[in-house]
C-alpha cells in the first residue's frame, strides 16, 4: 500500500521560506497526480498545489507566485517550496495521491501532515 510521510515543517517568520518534503512509497506513484493540501484549526482542508504525472502544475490563487510544487528525480518524492510566507499560511500541510482530469481528484492516501507556523 501507498505510504506518504511529510517533513520539513516548522516555525518561520513572515516573509521567510520553507521547503516541505513528502516521501512516497513505490515508484508506481509516478503514474498518479500528486497534491499538497493544508488545514488550519476549525477550517476545511484546502488544496494548495498539484502536479500531474506529466509534470504540469496548478496552484491555488493565493499561493501562485509564492509556492512551487515539484517531483523529485525518482518520482517518489514530492516537494513544496514556500516563499514569502504569511501568517495565514499557518496550517498542517498534507501530501496526497490523486488524479487530474481538468481538476484534481484526491484518492484516499494521506500522510500524517507537517505543521507550518508563520509568526514573528
C-alpha positions in Angstrom: 0.0 0.0 0.0 1.0 3.6 -0.5 2.6 5.4 2.4 3.2 9.2 2.5 5.4 10.9 5.0 5.6 14.7 5.2 8.5 16.6 6.7 10.1 20.0 6.7 7.6 22.0 8.6 8.5 24.4 11.4 8.3 27.9 12.8 9.3 30.7 10.4 8.9 34.5 10.5 6.6 36.2 8.0 8.4 36.7 4.7 10.5 33.6 5.3 10.8 30.4 3.3 10.4 26.7 4.0 10.7 23.6 1.9 8.3 20.7 2.6 9.1 17.2 1.5 6.8 14.1 1.0 8.4 10.7 0.8 6.1 8.3 -1.1 6.4 4.5 -1.2 6.7 2.8 -4.6 7.8 4.1 -8.0 4.2 3.2 -9.2 3.3 6.6 -7.8 4.8 8.2 -11.0 1.6 7.3 -12.9 -0.5 9.4 -10.5 -1.0 13.1 -9.9 0.1 14.4 -6.5 -1.0 17.3 -4.4 -0.4 19.3 -1.3 -3.3 20.3 0.9 -3.4 22.3 4.1 -5.7 22.5 7.0 -5.9 25.1 9.8 -7.8 24.6 13.0 -11.5 24.9 12.5 -11.1 25.1 8.8 -11.7 22.6 6.0 -8.8 21.1 4.2 -7.9 23.1 1.2 -6.0 22.3 -2.0 -2.7 24.1 -2.3 -1.0 22.8 -5.4 -1.0 19.8 -7.7 1.4 18.2 -10.2 0.3 15.7 -12.8 2.1 12.6 -13.9 3.3 14.6 -16.9 4.7 17.4 -14.7 2.0 20.1 -15.2 1.4 22.2 -12.1 -1.6 24.1 -10.8 -1.8 26.4 -7.7 -4.5 27.9 -5.7 -4.7 31.7 -6.4 -3.4 32.7 -3.0 -0.3 30.6 -3.4 0.5 31.2 -7.0 3.8 33.1 -7.4 4.9 32.1 -3.9 4.8 28.3 -3.8 6.3 25.8 -6.1 5.4 22.1 -6.3 7.9 19.7 -7.8 8.6 16.0 -8.0 12.0 14.5 -7.1 14.1 12.9 -9.8 13.0 9.4 -8.7 9.3 10.4 -8.8 8.8 9.1 -5.3 9.4 12.4 -3.5 7.3 15.5 -3.6 8.4 18.9 -2.7 6.7 22.2 -1.9 8.9 25.3 -1.8 7.2 28.1 0.1 8.5 31.6 -0.2 7.2 34.9 1.2 5.3 33.1 3.9 2.4 34.9 5.6 0.7 34.2 8.9 -2.4 32.9 7.1 -0.2 30.1 5.7 -0.1 28.6 9.1 -1.6 25.1 8.9 -0.9 21.4 8.8 0.3 20.5 5.3 -0.5 17.1 3.8 0.6 15.4 0.6 -1.8 13.3 -1.3 -2.1 10.9 -4.3 -4.8 11.5 -6.8 -5.5 12.1 -10.5 -6.1 15.1 -12.6 -8.9 15.4 -15.2 -9.4 19.1 -15.6 -9.4 19.3 -11.8 -7.6 17.4 -9.1 -9.4 14.4 -7.6 -7.8 13.0 -4.4 -7.6 9.4 -3.6 -7.7 8.2 0.0 -4.0 8.3 0.6 -2.7 10.8 3.1 0.4 11.4 5.1 0.5 12.4 8.8 1.0 16.0 8.0 3.7 18.5 8.9 3.0 21.7 10.9 3.9 25.0 9.4 3.7 28.0 11.7 4.3 31.5 10.4 4.7 34.0 13.2 7.0 36.7 14.5 
